[in-house]
């Protein structure tokens, strides 16, 4: 009987101490909004509706750079000319739930709406699950003014080529979609063709597919951690890469009625 009372007492102590034990770093519980890309796309499309000039920010690779990301948010919020922000991926470094939580709390302070593309570090562990809960589908698109933005998961190596990345079925469906009219296209991704993350067995096919979109203006990517402009296929389609946010810079693109401009902004 004494043993039973001791066992019961020990059990009660353990149960009462549960609140002192932090959950596993890959636990899926998140104190964030869910399906954020879809919600912010609705805001972007509303803000940019009928606009003939659209200005947006491209940034990325904010993993572990919490102070710099906070500084970025404050810098963008001081401007009044940005319609939206694209995060090019790698919100997390190890796919930890806490990393997504912390980055969400910082980025949620942005005044302009933002969307986030999945990066290769976001897939580690159960990071893909956390990303999907907060941001939604791995491939998505939206229309800002008269421009369609096609945002793609290009992190093939993280799946050991077990699933189709890039997802050509998604790209084909976007090519056939005529519900929302648009006149030109921008394609955004985390890892660009030729990079170790990309499935370079299909990079030429990928390029031929995206060139079918109406008036493809340029492509955007993150991942390389430095600002770059590359014509990977020598076909006139430029790929603009942004630096990691630790270098305290981002890209600003202005889509004009005829053409576009871009600038590198340091903060």
N, C-alpha and C positions, 0 to 999 in steps of 0.2 A: 504493500500500500504506500509506503514511503517513496519507493521508486516511481510509482505512478504519479504521485504529487510532484516529484522533482521533474519528471518528464513534462507534465502539464505546465509547470512554472517556466521551464525552458522554452516551451513552444510559445507561450504568451509573450515572453521577452523577445523572441525572434520576430513574431508578428508585429509587435509594437515598434520594432526597430526598422521596419520595412522602409519607412520614409527617409531613413538615413542612408539608404543604399541607392546610389545613382544607377540609372538603367544602363544596359549594355550600350557601348558606343554605336553599334549597328542596329539598335532598337529603332523601330519604325515610327514611334510616337513623335509627332511634330506639333508644336504650338504655332502654327502658321495658317495663312489662307491656303486653300487648295485650288488647283486648276487656274493658276494665276495668269498664265499666258492668254488663255481664252478671255478672261475678264479684261485684261489690259489691251488685247487686240480690239475689243469692242470700243474701248476708249480711244485708241489710236485711230481707228477708222472713222469715228465720230469727229475727232479733232481735225483730221486731214481731209474730210469730205469736201469735195469741190475745190480744194486748194490747188493752185497751179505751181506753187513753190513749197517744198517740204524740206525741213532740216532735221537731221537726226544724228545721234552719237553712236559710234561703234567703239566698244571697249571689251576687255575680256581678261581671263586668267587672274582672277582676284583671289585665288586660294591663298589662305594664310595672311593676306595683306589687308587686315581689317582696318588699321589706321588709315592706310592710303585709300581704301574704298570709301571710308567716311569722308576723307578730304575730297575725293572725287564727287561724291553726292553733294556736298556743300558747294563745290565749284559750279556744278551744273545747275543747282538750284538758284544760284545768283544770276543766271542768265534768264532771259525771257523769250528766247528765240528758238528753243529746242522743242520739237514736236514729240519725240520719243527717243528711247535709248534701246540699243540692242546689246545684250551681254553675250559675247561670243563663246562662253563656256568655261569650264573649270571654276565653278563656284566653290567647290570643295577640293581638298588635296588627297584625302584618303577615303572619300565616300562616306564620312561619318555623319550621322544624323545631326550632331551638334554643329558641325561645320555649315550644313545647309541652314540650320536654324539661325546661327549667328549672321550669316550673309544675308538671309532674308530680312532680318531685323534692320540691317543697315540699308539695304537697297529699297526697302519699303518706304524710306523717308524721301526718295526721289519725288520731285514735283511732277515731272513728265512721266507718263507710263513707260514701263519697260517690259521687254520680253527676254527670255534667257534660252539660249541654245545649249544642248548638253555637250560637255567636254569629256575627254578621255578619263580624267581624274574623277569626274562625277559618276562614273560607272563602277568604280572599284567597290568591293564589298557589296552592300545592298544600296549603294548610292543611286543606282538607276531607279529603284523603288521610291526613294526619297524624292528624287527629281520629279518623277511622274506624279507623285502626290501633290507637290507644290506647284509645278509648272504645267504638267499635262503630257501630251503626246511628244514623242521624240522628233517627229517631223511635223511641221506646221507651216501655214502661210497666212498672209494678211495683205490687205490693199490699203495703201496710204496715198491719197490723191488719185493719180492715175497710174501708180506703180505697184506692181505685185512683188512682195517679198517672199521668197521661198527659202525656208530655213530648214537645214538638213542635219541629221546625225551622220557624221563621216568617220566615226571612230571604230573602224573595222577590226583592228587588231585586238581590241578589248574583248571582242566576242570570239576570238580565235577563228574568224571566218565561218562561224557556225550559223549565222543569220545573214541575210542580204543587207550589207551596208556598203555604199548608199542603197537606199530602198528605191529601186527603179519602178516598182509598182506605184509607190506614192508619187514619184515624179511624173509617170505616165498619166495618173489621175489628175494631177494638177495641170498638165498640158491640155487635157480634154475638158477641164472645168470652164464653162462659159457663163456661169451664173452671175458672176460679178465682172463686168467689163473693165479692162485695163489696157494701157497702151505700151507699157514698158515693164522691165523686170530687173530685179536685183536678187542674186542668190547668195545666201549667207550660210556659213558652216564653221565648225571648230577647226578641224585639220584640213589643210588644202591638198589637192592632188600632188603626188610626188613625195609627200611626207610619210614617215614610217607608220603613222596611224592609218593612213588611207589605204584602201584596197587598190593598189596600183596595177593589178591585173585588169581592172576595168576603167582606169582613169580616162582613156581616150573615148570609150563609150559614154562615160559620164559627161564628158565635155560636149560630145555631139548631142546628147539629150538636152542638156540645159541650154544649148544654143538654139533650140527650137522654140524657146519661149519668146514671145513678142519683144523685140527691141531690147535684148539683154544688154544692160548698161555696164555692169561690172559685177565682180564677186567679192565677197568679204570673208575674212577668216581671222582666227586668233591663233593660239597654240604655240607659235614660234617665239613669242616673247619679245619681238622687236617690230618696229614699223618697217613695212616693205611694200613695194609695188612690183608685181611680177606678171609677165606675159608667158605663163607656163607652157602654152601650146603654140606660141608664135602665130596666133590667129587674131590678135587685136583685142581679145577679152582680158582685161586687166584684173588681177587679184590683189586686193588691198589687205594687208595684214596690220593689225594693231599690236602695240606692245602689251606686256603684262602690266597690270595697274600699279605694281610696285615701282615701275619706272615713272610713274606720275605723269602719264600722258594718255590722250584719247584722240580719236579721229572724229571730225565733224564733216558730214556730207550735206550739200545743199542740192536738191533736185530742182532744176529750173525748167521753165517751159521748153527750153532748148538746151539739152545737155545737163551738166552738173559741175560742181566744184567740190574740192575737199581741202581740209587743212588739218595739221597736227597741232593739237592744243596741249600745252604743258601747264601743270598746276602745282 
